[in-house]
Amino acid sequence: MREPLRVVQWATGNIGTRSLKNVIEHPRLELAGLYVHSEGKAGVDAGELCGLEPTGVRATRDLGEITALGADCVLYMPAACDFDEVCRLLESGANIVTTRGEFHRPDGMDPAVRARVEAACGRGGSSIHSTGSSPGFITEAVPLVLASIQRRLDSLTIDEFADLSRRDSPGLLFGVMGFGQPPAALPEGRLTHGRTSFGPSLMLVAEALGMPLDSLEAGGEVAVARRPVEIAAGTLKAGTVAAQRITVSGMRGGRAVLNFRATWYCTTDLDPAWNVRSTGWSVRVDGDAPLDVELRFPVPLEEMAAVSPGYTANRAVNAVPAVCAAPPGIRTSTELPQVIAELG
């Protein structure tokens, strides 16, 4: 494997822009190309798009230009997964690290899609891996490490908290997530999407630990604003959704042995009152070596929008060497070596 590894950044949203900056500044990665979706970004120097000096690499909207580069890896970070694109990239010989969640657990994929992706990996001698902060780091890497000092695991519960009051993303908060709406108007499946978003990670971890799950159970609840509240994205009226809690539980032998619970909120003045915590994670392990681990983001709320993309983008960038060195195929967290950041 030659160094530096030649990497393409695919898409420049919040996460992709941070990833692009990381690649440019990385001591052992070289930016080979940049794919963008916006016509306004096409032809613009990559450095300009992430606040750095010019790199000589200009953004393109031409997939053919990307596959012709012979890059070692593509950091694939679009808003939606296009399996046609993915397969063309893999067939070209480029490995893929993606923050998309479709590839966390191959056994849970649509069989036809999985077969198509694996065939593309075989033709290109390439591999693909899904990672990020959540799911990814907190639902796979951390549980596997904490379980490594257990010889009996009764249960493992991950709590995620996110204060979204300073996030200036009206389309995401009000449109996709349903904040500011009457509880009955929440988008269909909003409170049960943990099954597909976080369930694959729980199943992967359980299988790696020799404790395959019998089933997944998913649900959720909401709390409303007690009075009107101004957040960065707009106004929440009294009586509209101001907090959401989704839960997905991995069941084994009639018990919930692996749990993920996310509490996302825009104010703490809620009805009913919830005991919310500052942004971060809490992991409770019940076994023969019990643990209670707190991982908080020590970032002022007004700086969170600038800092938080790194939690997802950084792990993807750090995983590039391991994925490039992996055998062809869809590679999971349980198959790759521990991701170690090259910071020198």
N, C-alpha and C positions, 0 to 999 in steps of 0.2 A: 504494500500500500504506500503510494508515494505521498510525500509531504511537501508543501501544504496540501491539504485536501481541497479540491475545487468544488465550491458550493453555489447552488442557485437558490435565491430567495423567491418564493412563490406567494405573491399577494403582500400588500402593505397596509393592512388595517392596523389597529392598535398593537396587536401581538406581532404581526409581520414586520412592522416598522422597527420595533425593538429588536427583533431577531436579525433584521438586516444590519442594524448598527453593530450588533454583537459580532456578526460574521466579519464585517469590515475591520473591526478592532481586534479580532482574535489572532493570537500569535501563530497559530498553525492551520488556519483556514484562509482560503483565498476566494473572494467573490468572483464567480465565473459568469453569472447572469442574474437577471431580475425580471420576473414576470409580473405584470400589473393588469388589473381589469379596467381601470379608468382610461379613457382616451386622453384625458388631460395629463396623465402621468407618463404616457408613452413617449419615449425619446428623452426623458429627463434623466440626468445623471443620478445614480443610486445614492451618492453622498448627499445630494441636495434633498432627496426625499426623506432622509433621516437626520438631517442637521449636521452633517459632516462635510469635510472638504471633498471636492470632486474625485471620483475613483476611476473615471474612464469607462465605467460600465453603465450603459444606458438601458433604461427599462423598455421592455417589448411586450406586445400583446400577441405575439406569434409563437405558438407552441412549437412549430418546426424549428425556429431559431434556438429554442431551449434544448430540444432533444439533440440538435446537431453539435452542442457544445462539448459533449463527452464529459460532463461533470461527474464527480464522484457521488454527489448527494444533492437532493432537492429538499429544502425546508418548505413543506407544502402546508399553507395556512390560509386557505380560502374560507369564505363564509359557509359554503356548502361543498360536500365532496362530489366530484365528478369522476366516476369510475373509468370513463373513457380516457380522461386526462391521466389518471393514475396509471392505467395500464400502458399507455404510450410512453410515459416517463420510465416506468420499470423496464419495458422492452428495449428502451434505448441504452440500458445499462446503468442508469442512475438509481442509486439507492434513495429511499424516501424516509425522512423523519417528519411526522405530521402531528399537529395539535388537534386534528380531527379525531373523533372518538370511534370511528368505524372499525379499527383494527386492534383494539385492546385484547380481544379474545377471539381467535379465529373460529373456534368451535361454535360460537354463537352467531356467526355471520350467515347470511343467506347462502346455502350450499353452492348455488350457481355462481354467485358473485365471488365467493371464496375461490372456487375452482378457476375462475377467469383471472383473478389477481395472482394466484399461485402460478398459473401457466405463464403469465407475463414475467413474473420473477424468474421462472426457469429459463425463458428465452433470453432474458437480459442478464442473467447471473446476478440478480439484484435482490435487495431485501427492503421491507417496509416495516415501520414501527410507529405506533401511536403513543404519545406521551404528553406531558404538560404538568400543571400543578394539581388540578382537580377536575376530572380524574387524572391519575398518573402518579405524581409524587406522593400525595397524601393517601390515596386509595390503594397503592401497590407498593412503592418503595418503602414507605414508612411502616406499614403493617408487617411486611416481610422481615424488616430489620427487628422490630419489636418482638415478633414471634420467634426470632432466632435464639432467644434466651428462655424459651418456654419448653417444657416437656408435657404440659397439659394446658390446653387452651379452652376455657369455658365460653368466653365471648370476647369480642373486640368491637368497640364502638367508636366511630369517628364523628365528632361534631364539628361542623363548619359554620362560622359566623361571618357575615359580611354586612357592614354598614354602607348602604348605597346612597346615603343622603347627599353626598357631594359628587356623585357620578353624573356628569352632564350628558346623558344619553337618553333623551326622551323616547326615541324609537324602541330602544331595548327595554327600558323600564315600563313605559306605558303601553307599548304595542306588544312586544314579545312576552314580557313577564306578567303584564296585567295589573301592575300597580296603578292606583288611582281609579280603579273600576269598582263597581259593586261586587261583592264576593260571588254572586250568582253569574256574573258576566266574565269570569276568568276564562281564558282560552281553554278549549277542551284538552284534557290530558295534562294540563299544567302541573297539577299536584301529584301526578303519578309518573312523570317522565324520568324519575330516578331509576326506574326499572331498566330503561335503555341507556341512560347516561352513566350511571354508576354501577348498575348490576353486573356488567361484564367484568369489572375490576374485582368485585367481591367474589364472583365465581372463580376467576383466575387464581386469586390468592388462596381460596379454600382448596382448590384442586392441588396447588403447589404444596400445601400443608398436609395433604393426604386426608382432607376432610371435605369431600365434594358435597355440595349443597343439594338438598332435595327440591327446593323451590326458592323463588324470590317473592317477597311481598312488598308492595309499594303503596304509599298513601301520602297524605299531607293535610295541612290546615292553614288557615289564614287568621290574621288579626287586622283590625281596621283602625284608622286614625280616630282618636277621640275628638279632635278639633282640627280645623284646617292647618296645614303645615307647608311651608315653602321649602323645597329641596332644589338642588342644582338643576334638575331636569324639568321643574315646573311646580305646580301646586297639587297637593293631595287634599281633597275635600274630606270633611268629617264623614265617617261611615264608609269610606272606600278602603280598599286593600292597601295596607301600609307595611305589612310583614307577611312573609310566607315561610312555611317550614315543610320541607319534603323529607320523606324517610323511605329508605329501601333496606330491607332486612333479608339476609340470607338464612334460610331455615334448614336445620338438620336435626332429625330425630324429634321433631315437634318443638324445637327451641330456636330462637334467633341467636345465631353464633357470630355472625358478622353483620354490622349495622353501619349505615352511613346516614347522617341526619344533617341537613343544611338549613340554616336559619338566615334568611336574607331580609333585611329590614331597612326602612327609610326614616323611621323615628322610633324612639323608645316609649313614646306616650301612646300606648296601645290598649285596645279593648278586644279580647281580654288581655290583662297584663302578662307580658312574657318576661322571663329572666334572660335577657339577651346580653351577650358579651361583646367586647371589642373585636374587630376583624382579626380572624386567625382560626386556628384549629385546636381541638382538644381530642386526645386519643386515650381511651380507657381500656386497659387489658386486664381481664380477669382470668387467671390461670394459676399455675404453681409458682410463678414469679410475677406477681401483680405489678402493674405500672399505671401511672396517671401522668400523661405528658401534655404540657401546654406549649403551643407554638403560636405566638402572637406576632402581628405585624406592627412593629414599633414606629409607625409612620403617621404623622399628623393627617387628619382627614383631607385637608386642603391639598396635600401632596400625594394622596393615594392614587389619583388618576395617572400621575406621571410615573409612579413607582410600580404599581401593581402589574403592568404587562410583563415585567421582568420575571415574575414568579412562574409564568407559563413559558415565555420565550426562552429563558435561560436554560431550562432543563432540556428543551429540544435541541438547542445548539450544542450543549455539552454531550448529548447522546450521539452526535454525528460520527465520531471515530468508531464507537462500538458497533453502530449499525453498518457502517461501511465494511467492517471486518467480519460481520456475521455471514453465515451461509445464506444462500438465496431462500426467500420465502417471507411469510408474515411472521415477524419476530416479536415476542412478548417480553414483558419485564422479567419473567421467570426464566427466559432463555438467554438474555443478554447478561454480560457481566455488570457489576455495579457501575453506575455512571459516575465518572470522576471528572471534575472540571479541570481543564488546563488553564491556569490563571497566570502563568509566567510571561 
